[in-house]
Amino acid sequence: MLAALVDQLKTSGLQAAPADHSYAGAEDVACDVCTGRKLKAIKSCLTCLVSYCEKHLQPHYDVAQLKKHQLLEPSNKLHDNICSRHDEVMKMFCRTDQQSICYVCTVDGHKDHHIVSAAAERSQKQEQLQVRRANIQQRIQGRETDVKLLQQQLEDINTSADKTVEDSEEIFTQLIRLLQERSSEVKQQIRSQQETEARGVRELQEKLEQELTELKRKDAELKQLSDTEDHNQFLHNYPSVSELSESPHSSSINVAPLRYFEDVTAAVEELRDKLQDILRDMWTNVSLRGAEWLLPEPEPRSRADFLKYSCEITLDPNTAHRKLLILKGNRKVTLMSQNQFYSDHPERFTKYCQILSKESLTGRCYWEVKWGGTCVSVAIAYKDVDKTQSEFGFNDKSWALFCYKKNNLFLYNKSRTPISGREISRVGVYLDHTAGILSFYSISETMTLLHRVQTTFTQPLHAGLYLWFTGNIAKFCKLKNKIKSVFDPY
């Protein structure tokens, strides 16, 4: 059979390659039988370990013995099937060593190993592969479904955003129109009042000018009489000079500082401040609702990570107890023995010496408080926390870290959690509003976790301070990334 095959190959090899066949390039698998310029191989034979072009492959379709050979797509790696030790085709597989081997290897180096044919191992692996493919295809279907859902969600987001922008523009247009109308009304009222007041002033001014003219005339008569040298003439004319009567308008003139319209200005300013507060709080709620779908990010693990979320905190004078003195750009506060000069405000703490930040806190925030004195509470609270009867941590709208020498407590809704005894002079506070995480840290040469809360926040929060004794002082720090982070739980 081999002799016949060789003769046939020699005969076919001597024939010129048809002009319409493609020759093998640098990237192609060439026919191993072609002489001279080689044609592209269309199949490789695992039994012969030879690659064939279309013409030289024909015997594998015509010769009965060759039909049993295993053909595959052209490959340059056929000789990878030859055992490097015995120069034999590797038709066996050693499951013990998980490698392909030849027949000689079964008794030389792999004796007593679990050996099967390569075809049997392939069949088993093929089954495993089919199972894995089925799992992958199932996951593909799941992911394709997820992608479609996300695509639909994206379309819904875009549609909703477009409609919301349109509605918001209309609402803001209405709001601007309303403000313009109110502005026009205020302007009209001011001008009307201006005209009324000015008319009264002009009328009085005209009467006073007439009186002034009469007075000047009378003064001229008196001067003329006074200058008369003839005594008899002076005495003769004196009775004709009438007595000067009192001005009927002098009592109606009210000389006062110009404050005619300051009350209107104050009212408009108050309206502006209230509108700003409403817009800030409502905008925070809008931002919160817009961020709820975002995937949670991992919690910070180093101080550098915390500082990425650092925020500038300032104190709100409208919430300050009257004995609190605010310093250094509203970032520092101290407790005085005497009341300070604060105007009345509905947001002011009246019983306990507490204060809130001006900024409302949402998302991820980090800040640090440094304090001195006897005792302080570092807190966080909703804006509508009780201002008249309750301390931070003694209601369900505030959370507080109470620091007193080595007696430290975490307070919430009158519940007290002791913190390990250590003196704390600088406190770090981390808030993840969306995830409902609140953590307190002791800051020194290291960063030590004191207490961590997992809850659900329903409103924007404000940083808070409670100074217990006269002379206590606390301030919000300007953060610099200089402190090493070491997590020492409790």
C-alpha positions as MATLAB code, in Angstrom:
seq = 'MLAALVDQLKTSGLQAAPADHSYAGAEDVACDVCTGRKLKAIKSCLTCLVSYCEKHLQPHYDVAQLKKHQLLEPSNKLHDNICSRHDEVMKMFCRTDQQSICYVCTVDGHKDHHIVSAAAERSQKQEQLQVRRANIQQRIQGRETDVKLLQQQLEDINTSADKTVEDSEEIFTQLIRLLQERSSEVKQQIRSQQETEARGVRELQEKLEQELTELKRKDAELKQLSDTEDHNQFLHNYPSVSELSESPHSSSINVAPLRYFEDVTAAVEELRDKLQDILRDMWTNVSLRGAEWLLPEPEPRSRADFLKYSCEITLDPNTAHRKLLILKGNRKVTLMSQNQFYSDHPERFTKYCQILSKESLTGRCYWEVKWGGTCVSVAIAYKDVDKTQSEFGFNDKSWALFCYKKNNLFLYNKSRTPISGREISRVGVYLDHTAGILSFYSISETMTLLHRVQTTFTQPLHAGLYLWFTGNIAKFCKLKNKIKSVFDPY';
ca = [
       0.000    0.000    0.000;
       2.796    2.399    0.901;
       4.683    1.551   -2.303;
       1.570    2.303   -4.352;
       1.090    5.556   -2.485;
       4.681    6.615   -3.113;
       4.395    5.825   -6.823;
       1.195    7.801   -7.072;
       2.708   10.735   -5.197;
       5.767   10.707   -7.426;
       3.597   10.699  -10.511;
       1.343   13.471   -9.274;
       4.332   15.424   -7.951;
       5.905   15.609  -11.401;
       2.820   17.271  -12.856;
       2.664   21.040  -12.971;
       0.360   22.697  -10.510;
      -2.772   24.107  -12.085;
      -2.629   27.813  -12.626;
      -5.782   28.435  -10.604;
      -4.349   26.958   -7.373;
      -3.014   29.326   -4.741;
       0.586   29.099   -3.691;
       1.535   29.058    0.000;
       2.646   32.335    1.543;
       4.674   33.036    4.650;
       1.613   32.757    6.897;
       0.136   29.690    5.217;
       0.598   25.965    5.816;
       2.387   24.569    2.747;
       1.843   21.169    1.163;
       4.629   18.828    2.311;
       4.466   16.795   -0.934;
       4.767   19.592   -3.493;
       8.211   20.117   -4.987;
       9.451   23.483   -6.124;
       7.008   26.184   -5.332;
       4.515   24.709   -2.862;
       0.759   25.078   -2.863;
      -1.371   25.843    0.137;
      -2.345   22.796    2.191;
      -6.065   22.249    2.606;
      -5.800   19.402    5.132;
      -3.306   17.872    7.524;
      -3.245   14.159    8.359;
      -2.694   13.157   11.987;
      -1.773    9.638   10.916;
       0.741   10.586    8.202;
       1.810   13.766   10.031;
       1.835   15.418    6.617;
      -0.073   18.393    5.189;
      -1.568   18.089    1.691;
      -2.762   20.404   -1.034;
      -5.985   19.525   -2.824;
      -4.276   17.346   -5.466;
      -2.006   15.436   -3.124;
      -4.849   14.891   -0.661;
      -6.911   13.012   -3.252;
      -5.475    9.523   -2.394;
      -6.968    9.895    1.118;
     -10.357   10.002   -0.565;
      -9.638    7.221   -3.082;
      -7.508    4.618   -1.266;
      -9.475    2.523    1.214;
      -6.668    2.284    3.777;
      -6.044    6.043    3.630;
      -9.717    6.831    4.181;
      -9.259    5.698    7.776;
      -6.714    8.417    8.489;
      -7.770   11.371   10.615;
      -7.814   14.617    8.658;
      -8.002   18.097   10.155;
      -7.583   21.717    9.145;
      -4.051   22.636    7.994;
      -1.655   22.831   10.945;
       2.013   23.679   11.417;
       2.054   21.813   14.703;
       1.677   18.249   13.524;
       5.061   17.291   14.905;
       3.884   18.295   18.366;
       2.145   14.908   18.256;
       5.529   13.099   18.131;
       6.998   11.850   21.397;
      10.283   13.663   21.982;
      11.768   10.588   23.738;
      10.737    7.792   21.408;
       9.962    9.557   18.121;
       6.564    7.863   18.012;
       3.072    9.302   17.481;
       1.468   10.074   20.830;
      -1.854    8.217   20.739;
      -2.186    7.624   24.491;
      -2.868    9.867   27.482;
      -1.529    9.463   31.006;
      -4.163   10.668   33.476;
      -1.720   10.288   36.332;
       0.681   12.843   34.850;
      -1.938   14.611   32.723;
       0.094   14.450   29.505;
       0.017   12.833   26.052;
       2.347    9.853   25.535;
       3.219    7.231   22.932;
       2.851    3.443   23.197;
       6.471    3.042   24.302;
       5.899    5.536   27.154;
       3.262    3.249   28.649;
       6.051    0.842   29.691;
       8.859    3.361   29.888;
       8.307    6.018   32.484;
       4.553    5.668   32.869;
       4.282    2.081   34.022;
       1.401    1.434   36.442;
      -0.040    4.853   35.626;
      -3.674    5.359   34.683;
      -3.452    5.359   30.897;
      -6.195    5.625   28.305;
      -6.254    6.311   24.602;
      -6.066    9.902   23.471;
      -9.464    9.429   21.824;
     -11.029    8.209   25.091;
      -9.519   11.125   27.036;
     -10.705   13.517   24.348;
     -14.204   12.037   24.563;
     -14.290   12.542   28.333;
     -12.851   16.036   28.117;
     -15.289   16.781   25.295;
     -18.180   15.915   27.594;
     -16.747   18.144   30.298;
     -16.225   20.849   27.724;
     -19.839   20.569   26.615;
     -20.983   20.975   30.217;
     -18.755   24.034   30.620;
     -19.977   25.432   27.322;
     -23.567   24.865   28.418;
     -22.846   26.796   31.613;
     -21.130   29.573   29.672;
     -23.958   29.722   27.142;
     -26.431   29.911   30.005;
     -24.417   32.759   31.493;
     -24.248   34.385   28.049;
     -28.035   34.231   27.800;
     -28.306   35.675   31.290;
     -25.864   38.464   30.485;
     -27.598   39.159   27.173;
     -30.846   39.480   29.112;
     -29.108   41.766   31.610;
     -27.662   43.840   28.768;
     -31.123   44.189   27.247;
     -32.535   45.192   30.617;
     -29.735   47.708   31.110;
     -30.289   49.024   27.595;
     -33.970   49.429   28.388;
     -33.028   51.066   31.682;
     -30.681   53.394   29.822;
     -33.448   54.336   27.416;
     -35.829   54.854   30.340;
     -33.216   56.997   32.116;
     -32.691   59.114   29.006;
     -36.429   59.457   28.428;
     -37.059   60.293   32.078;
     -34.135   62.738   32.159;
     -35.321   64.503   28.993;
     -38.855   64.805   30.351;
     -37.570   65.927   33.757;
     -35.373   68.581   32.145;
     -38.345   69.804   30.138;
     -40.640   69.820   33.190;
     -37.949   71.429   35.372;
     -37.374   74.181   32.824;
     -41.114   74.856   32.723;
     -41.334   74.899   36.526;
     -38.325   77.178   36.861;
     -39.772   79.397   34.130;
     -42.996   79.631   36.131;
     -40.984   80.317   39.288;
     -38.967   83.034   37.539;
     -42.188   84.521   36.140;
     -43.725   84.492   39.609;
     -40.655   86.188   41.075;
     -40.708   88.751   38.290;
     -44.382   89.441   38.981;
     -43.691   89.819   42.709;
     -40.715   92.042   41.893;
     -42.903   94.184   39.676;
     -45.574   94.417   42.397;
     -42.996   95.395   45.019;
     -41.505   97.955   42.636;
     -44.956   99.388   41.890;
     -45.826   99.589   45.589;
     -42.516  101.282   46.348;
     -43.014  103.812   43.536;
     -46.591  104.493   44.637;
     -45.470  105.007   48.235;
     -42.579  107.112   46.947;
     -44.972  109.379   45.035;
     -47.307  109.737   48.032;
     -44.481  110.551   50.430;
     -42.777  112.857   47.928;
     -46.049  114.730   47.221;
     -46.546  115.452   50.915;
     -42.942  116.607   51.229;
     -43.269  118.877   48.165;
     -46.503  120.436   49.461;
     -44.916  121.132   52.822;
     -41.790  122.410   51.066;
     -43.858  124.893   49.013;
     -45.637  126.189   52.135;
     -42.343  126.533   53.947;
     -40.847  128.396   50.990;
     -43.825  130.795   51.010;
     -43.372  131.296   54.732;
     -39.646  131.817   54.173;
     -40.413  134.543   51.604;
     -42.791  136.263   54.006;
     -40.220  136.078   56.791;
     -37.551  137.630   54.613;
     -39.945  140.445   53.634;
     -40.797  141.057   57.270;
     -37.126  141.028   58.205;
     -36.435  143.681   55.512;
     -39.182  145.927   56.957;
     -37.770  145.552   60.419;
     -34.270  146.321   59.176;
     -35.543  149.440   57.369;
     -37.309  150.609   60.510;
     -34.255  149.812   62.576;
     -32.072  151.911   60.276;
     -34.369  155.040   60.559;
     -32.407  157.890   62.158;
     -35.359  160.082   62.909;
     -36.678  159.151   66.346;
     -40.122  160.534   65.754;
     -40.389  158.783   62.417;
     -39.256  155.494   64.027;
     -41.859  155.799   66.754;
     -44.546  156.798   64.268;
     -43.925  153.684   62.066;
     -43.301  151.177   64.817;
     -47.017  150.373   65.500;
     -47.467  149.433   61.849;
     -45.016  146.560   62.212;
     -47.113  143.519   63.198;
     -45.941  140.864   65.590;
     -44.363  137.751   64.086;
     -46.803  134.833   64.320;
     -45.753  131.174   64.873;
     -45.362  128.969   61.774;
     -48.296  126.621   61.364;
     -46.011  123.973   59.778;
     -43.092  123.790   62.182;
     -44.728  121.110   64.310;
     -45.375  118.869   61.277;
     -41.760  118.665   60.178;
     -40.117  115.391   61.275;
     -36.378  115.387   60.655;
     -35.314  111.730   60.984;
     -32.809  109.335   59.350;
     -33.845  108.223   55.880;
     -35.447  104.815   56.636;
     -38.595  105.007   54.524;
     -38.061  101.737   52.620;
     -35.555   99.785   54.750;
     -38.339   97.585   56.088;
     -39.175   96.525   52.529;
     -35.509   95.722   51.846;
     -35.315   93.641   55.032;
     -38.456   91.730   54.076;
     -37.092   90.975   50.590;
     -33.766   89.846   52.077;
     -35.589   87.521   54.466;
     -37.562   86.105   51.540;
     -34.303   85.547   49.627;
     -32.691   83.717   52.584;
     -35.704   81.464   53.067;
     -35.838   80.703   49.358;
     -32.128   79.818   49.363;
     -32.660   77.446   52.305;
     -35.598   75.792   50.582;
     -33.704   75.417   47.303;
     -30.635   73.986   49.079;
     -32.627   71.412   51.048;
     -34.847   70.440   48.146;
     -31.876   70.210   45.786;
     -30.162   67.866   48.258;
     -33.220   65.616   48.200;
     -33.223   65.677   44.392;
     -29.537   64.708   44.364;
     -30.180   61.878   46.811;
     -33.019   60.410   44.769;
     -30.907   60.643   41.621;
     -28.007   58.717   43.158;
     -29.910   55.782   44.681;
     -29.369   53.491   41.684;
     -25.571   53.800   41.731;
     -23.606   50.721   42.776;
     -21.956   51.036   46.218;
     -18.233   51.717   46.275;
     -15.886   49.957   48.714;
     -15.241   51.695   52.023;
     -11.981   53.640   52.404;
      -9.091   51.623   53.840;
      -6.408   54.280   54.239;
      -6.369   57.860   55.394;
      -5.568   58.928   51.856;
      -8.813   57.224   50.791;
     -10.740   59.052   53.523;
      -9.271   62.392   52.488;
     -10.719   61.921   49.003;
     -14.084   62.586   50.645;
     -12.989   65.451   52.910;
     -15.411   68.361   52.987;
     -15.275   71.920   54.277;
     -17.520   72.333   57.324;
     -18.669   75.717   58.628;
     -20.934   76.478   61.573;
     -24.400   77.955   61.175;
     -24.810   81.009   63.489;
     -28.602   80.690   63.220;
     -28.430   77.399   65.173;
     -25.865   78.451   67.813;
     -26.858   78.546   71.469;
     -26.525   82.107   72.756;
     -23.492   81.266   74.924;
     -21.478   79.919   71.995;
     -18.953   82.286   70.416;
     -18.113   81.471   66.779;
     -14.581   82.247   65.532;
     -12.210   81.820   62.553;
     -14.555   82.001   59.610;
     -17.314   80.030   61.343;
     -15.063   76.966   61.812;
     -14.245   77.354   65.537;
     -16.519   77.697   68.568;
     -16.036   78.199   72.314;
     -18.435   78.247   75.260;
     -18.683   81.617   77.063;
     -20.181   82.468   80.454;
     -22.283   85.281   78.992;
     -24.847   85.295   76.184;
     -23.679   86.513   72.790;
     -25.590   88.964   70.612;
     -27.630   86.699   68.340;
     -30.972   87.618   66.843;
     -33.982   85.386   67.365;
     -34.204   82.452   64.968;
     -36.473   79.365   64.921;
     -33.471   77.063   64.288;
     -31.521   78.200   67.373;
     -30.723   75.754   70.208;
     -32.177   77.229   73.370;
     -31.480   74.766   76.214;
     -28.187   72.976   75.482;
     -24.996   74.605   74.169;
     -25.174   72.957   70.760;
     -24.660   74.070   67.143;
     -25.069   72.577   63.648;
     -23.139   73.033   60.433;
     -24.475   75.241   57.675;
     -23.745   72.557   55.052;
     -26.135   69.643   54.600;
     -24.209   66.379   54.171;
     -25.087   63.635   51.686;
     -23.141   61.034   49.739;
     -19.652   60.351   51.141;
     -18.130   62.897   53.531;
     -15.180   62.970   55.908;
     -14.158   65.644   58.434;
     -12.151   65.983   61.630;
     -12.816   67.874   64.856;
     -10.096   68.990   67.278;
     -11.199   70.042   70.741;
      -9.833   71.168   74.086;
     -11.192   71.528   77.593;
     -13.191   69.137   79.734;
     -15.920   67.567   77.651;
     -17.395   67.715   74.149;
     -19.825   65.755   71.959;
     -19.031   65.347   68.257;
     -22.341   64.697   66.572;
     -24.301   64.408   63.363;
     -28.018   65.201   63.135;
     -30.988   65.959   60.929;
     -31.785   69.645   60.549;
     -35.170   69.227   62.306;
     -33.596   67.721   65.447;
     -35.214   69.012   68.655;
     -33.717   72.429   69.472;
     -35.435   73.062   72.801;
     -35.395   69.988   75.040;
     -32.973   67.325   73.802;
     -29.214   66.731   73.706;
     -27.388   65.163   70.747;
     -27.674   61.376   70.992;
     -30.778   61.453   73.203;
     -33.271   61.272   70.313;
     -33.727   59.329   67.067;
     -32.539   62.233   64.892;
     -28.938   62.534   66.076;
     -25.856   60.373   66.677;
     -23.062   61.548   68.997;
     -19.613   60.594   70.286;
     -19.322   61.845   73.899;
     -15.673   62.506   74.885;
     -14.744   63.032   78.547;
     -11.168   62.133   79.557;
     -11.108   58.319   79.232;
     -14.865   57.926   79.638;
     -16.102   57.902   76.045;
     -19.585   56.906   74.913;
     -21.501   56.545   71.682;
     -25.034   57.893   72.077;
     -28.152   57.327   69.997;
     -31.782   57.645   71.073;
     -30.724   57.553   74.766;
     -28.824   54.281   74.208;
     -25.213   54.370   75.450;
     -22.335   52.280   74.073;
     -19.065   52.513   76.045;
     -15.862   53.109   74.038;
     -12.529   51.700   75.254;
     -10.718   54.009   77.666;
      -8.461   56.417   75.814;
      -8.152   60.165   75.831;
      -9.354   61.610   72.540;
      -8.486   65.116   71.413;
      -9.098   64.777   67.670;
     -12.031   62.907   66.143;
     -12.452   61.821   62.509;
     -16.010   61.322   61.217;
     -16.831   59.350   58.058;
     -20.327   59.381   56.564;
     -21.663   57.353   53.647;
     -25.219   58.647   53.521;
     -26.417   56.347   50.736;
     -24.967   53.189   52.326;
     -26.101   54.263   55.815;
     -22.591   54.099   57.309;
     -21.348   56.396   60.087;
     -17.896   55.853   61.655;
     -15.945   57.697   64.342;
     -12.125   57.535   64.559;
      -9.536   58.695   67.048;
      -6.850   60.621   65.160;
      -3.294   60.814   66.499;
      -0.172   59.237   64.990;
      -2.536   56.466   63.938;
      -6.170   56.307   62.865;
      -8.186   54.125   65.272;
     -11.796   53.071   64.741;
     -13.903   53.944   67.795;
     -17.418   53.057   66.683;
     -19.255   52.213   63.471;
     -22.989   52.492   62.749;
     -24.961   50.786   59.978;
     -28.412   52.299   59.561;
     -30.689   54.038   57.050;
     -30.608   57.820   56.770;
     -33.847   59.397   55.599;
     -32.795   63.077   55.363;
     -29.681   65.139   54.677;
     -27.472   65.398   57.767;
     -25.566   68.215   59.479;
     -22.388   68.025   61.547;
     -22.929   69.071   65.154;
     -20.987   70.064   68.290;
     -22.052   70.153   71.957;
     -19.762   72.020   74.382;
     -20.497   71.073   77.990;
     -18.487   73.497   80.148;
     -17.353   77.131   79.986;
     -13.990   77.434   78.241;
     -14.437   74.274   76.139;
     -13.397   74.857   72.524;
     -13.759   72.882   69.290;
     -12.956   73.461   65.627;
     -13.297   71.765   62.258;
      -9.776   70.990   60.982;
      -8.259   71.792   57.627;
      -7.156   68.353   56.498;
      -3.659   67.406   55.308;
      -2.637   63.880   54.359;
       0.139   63.389   56.926;
      -1.254   60.825   59.347;
      -0.612   57.100   58.900;
      -3.757   54.949   58.825;
      -3.817   51.960   61.161;
      -7.165   50.298   61.828;
      -7.292   49.230   65.467;
     -10.919   48.135   66.085;
     -12.188   49.212   69.463;
];
